[in-house]
Amino acid sequence: MASKKSVEAVALVTDSVADAAAEAETATTHTAPAQVAAVLEKTQAEATVQMEKVMKTAEDLVSFGQGNYEAFAKAGQIWAAGVQDLSKQVAATAQAQMDQTVATFKALAGVKSFKEAIDLQSTLARSTVEKAVSETGKLTDASLKLTEQAMAPLTARVSVAVEKFGSVAR
């Protein structure tokens, strides 16, 4: 009799285990696809966020590059206009010197003494040296000012780059 009860107990346990296994299989079959779908949805959301960040970074880089191009173009325009102005100054100075030299040679044609000719030549030489020194100083100052003006857009872009990308480097 004890063995009949044992057999019944074993049969009852076997049935319980079989029922539990069937329930576990049914639960896994129904929940596994939902879990996989949840993981895929989360992964897709994270990929979308990362792709948006990449696109934003690409847009920022394109915008930064365009700003660099515009700064170089503006610097080039400033430089070209400045060089043109400097060239006009040099040409005007040369023309004034030429006019003075011609006037001196005309005056030399009418001199009555050798001393008067030497005085005219000395005056022309002194005047030429003084104007050359004066005009060289003016030209140097104008050149430095032009360089500062032409570099201003580029300096501004360097500041923007340091501000924008300096935090990335840290």
C-alpha positions as CSV (number, residue, x, y, z in Angstrom):
1,M,0.0,0.0,0.0
2,A,2.8,2.3,0.7
3,S,4.0,1.7,-2.7
4,K,0.6,2.6,-4.2
5,K,0.7,5.8,-2.3
6,S,4.3,6.4,-3.5
7,V,3.3,5.8,-7.0
8,E,0.3,8.1,-6.7
9,A,2.6,10.8,-5.1
10,V,5.1,10.4,-7.9
11,A,2.4,10.6,-10.5
12,L,1.0,13.7,-8.8
13,V,4.4,15.3,-8.6
14,T,5.1,14.4,-12.3
15,D,1.8,15.9,-13.3
16,S,2.5,19.1,-11.3
17,V,6.0,19.4,-12.9
18,A,4.5,18.8,-16.4
19,D,1.9,21.4,-15.7
20,A,4.5,23.9,-14.4
21,A,6.7,23.2,-17.5
22,A,3.8,23.7,-19.8
23,E,2.9,27.0,-18.1
24,A,6.5,28.2,-18.2
25,E,6.7,27.3,-21.9
26,T,3.5,29.2,-22.7
27,A,4.7,32.2,-20.6
28,T,8.0,32.2,-22.4
29,T,6.5,31.9,-25.8
30,H,4.2,34.8,-25.2
31,T,6.6,37.1,-23.3
32,A,9.8,36.5,-25.3
33,P,8.6,38.3,-28.4
34,A,7.4,41.3,-26.3
35,Q,10.8,41.4,-24.5
36,V,12.6,41.3,-27.9
37,A,10.4,44.0,-29.3
38,A,11.0,46.2,-26.2
39,V,14.8,45.8,-26.6
40,L,14.6,46.5,-30.3
41,E,12.5,49.6,-29.7
42,K,14.9,50.9,-27.0
43,T,17.9,50.3,-29.3
44,Q,16.1,52.1,-32.2
45,A,15.3,55.0,-30.0
46,E,19.0,55.3,-28.8
47,A,20.2,55.0,-32.4
48,T,17.8,57.8,-33.5
49,V,19.1,60.0,-30.7
50,Q,22.8,59.3,-31.7
51,M,22.0,59.9,-35.4
52,E,20.4,63.2,-34.5
53,K,23.6,64.2,-32.6
54,V,25.8,63.2,-35.5
55,M,23.6,65.2,-37.9
56,K,23.7,68.3,-35.6
57,T,27.5,68.0,-35.4
58,A,27.8,67.7,-39.2
59,E,25.5,70.8,-39.6
60,D,27.7,72.7,-37.1
61,L,30.9,71.8,-39.0
62,V,29.4,72.9,-42.3
63,S,28.3,76.1,-40.8
64,F,31.7,76.7,-39.2
65,G,33.4,76.0,-42.5
66,Q,31.1,78.5,-44.3
67,G,32.0,81.1,-41.6
68,N,35.7,80.4,-42.2
69,Y,35.3,80.9,-46.0
70,E,33.4,84.1,-45.4
71,A,36.1,85.4,-43.0
72,F,38.9,84.6,-45.6
73,A,36.9,86.3,-48.4
74,K,36.3,89.4,-46.2
75,A,40.0,89.5,-45.2
76,G,41.0,89.2,-48.9
77,Q,38.7,92.1,-49.9
78,I,40.1,94.3,-47.1
79,W,43.6,93.4,-48.1
80,A,43.0,94.0,-51.9
81,A,41.4,97.4,-51.2
82,G,44.2,98.4,-48.8
83,V,46.9,97.4,-51.2
84,Q,45.2,99.5,-53.9
85,D,45.1,102.5,-51.6
86,L,48.8,102.0,-50.7
87,S,49.6,101.8,-54.4
88,K,47.8,105.0,-55.0
89,Q,49.7,106.7,-52.2
90,V,53.0,105.5,-53.6
91,A,52.1,106.6,-57.1
92,A,51.0,110.1,-55.8
93,T,54.3,110.4,-53.9
94,A,56.3,109.4,-56.9
95,Q,54.4,111.8,-59.1
96,A,55.0,114.7,-56.6
97,Q,58.7,113.8,-56.5
98,M,58.9,113.7,-60.3
99,D,57.2,117.1,-60.5
100,Q,59.6,118.6,-58.0
101,T,62.6,117.1,-59.9
102,V,61.3,118.5,-63.2
103,A,60.8,121.9,-61.6
104,T,64.3,121.8,-60.2
105,F,65.8,120.9,-63.6
106,K,63.9,123.8,-65.2
107,A,65.3,126.1,-62.6
108,L,68.8,124.7,-63.3
109,A,68.4,125.7,-66.9
110,G,68.1,129.3,-65.9
111,V,70.8,129.6,-63.3
112,K,73.5,132.3,-63.6
113,S,76.1,130.8,-61.4
114,F,77.6,127.5,-60.4
115,K,76.8,128.2,-56.7
116,E,73.1,128.7,-57.6
117,A,73.1,125.3,-59.4
118,I,74.8,123.6,-56.4
119,D,72.2,125.2,-54.0
120,L,69.3,123.9,-56.2
121,Q,70.8,120.4,-56.4
122,S,71.4,120.4,-52.6
123,T,67.8,121.6,-51.9
124,L,66.4,118.9,-54.2
125,A,68.6,116.2,-52.6
126,R,67.6,117.2,-49.0
127,S,64.0,117.5,-49.9
128,T,64.0,114.1,-51.6
129,V,65.6,112.4,-48.6
130,E,63.2,114.1,-46.1
131,K,60.1,113.2,-48.2
132,A,61.4,109.6,-48.6
133,V,61.8,109.2,-44.9
134,S,58.5,110.8,-44.2
135,E,56.6,108.8,-46.8
136,T,58.3,105.6,-45.7
137,G,57.0,106.1,-42.2
138,K,53.5,106.9,-43.4
139,L,53.6,103.8,-45.7
140,T,54.8,101.6,-42.8
141,D,52.0,102.9,-40.6
142,A,49.4,102.4,-43.3
143,S,50.7,98.9,-44.0
144,L,50.5,97.9,-40.3
145,K,47.0,99.3,-40.1
146,L,46.0,97.4,-43.2
147,T,47.4,94.2,-41.8
148,E,45.5,94.6,-38.6
149,Q,42.3,95.3,-40.5
150,A,42.7,92.3,-42.8
151,M,43.5,90.0,-40.0
152,A,40.5,91.1,-37.9
153,P,38.0,88.6,-39.6
154,L,40.5,85.8,-39.3
155,T,41.2,86.6,-35.6
156,A,37.5,86.6,-34.9
157,R,37.2,83.1,-36.5
158,V,40.0,81.8,-34.4
159,S,38.2,83.1,-31.3
160,V,35.0,81.4,-32.4
161,A,36.9,78.1,-33.0
162,V,38.5,78.3,-29.6
163,E,35.1,79.0,-28.0
164,K,33.3,76.3,-29.9
165,F,35.9,73.5,-30.0
166,G,37.9,74.4,-26.9
167,S,35.3,72.7,-24.7
168,V,35.4,69.6,-26.8
169,A,39.2,69.3,-26.3
170,R,38.9,69.5,-22.5
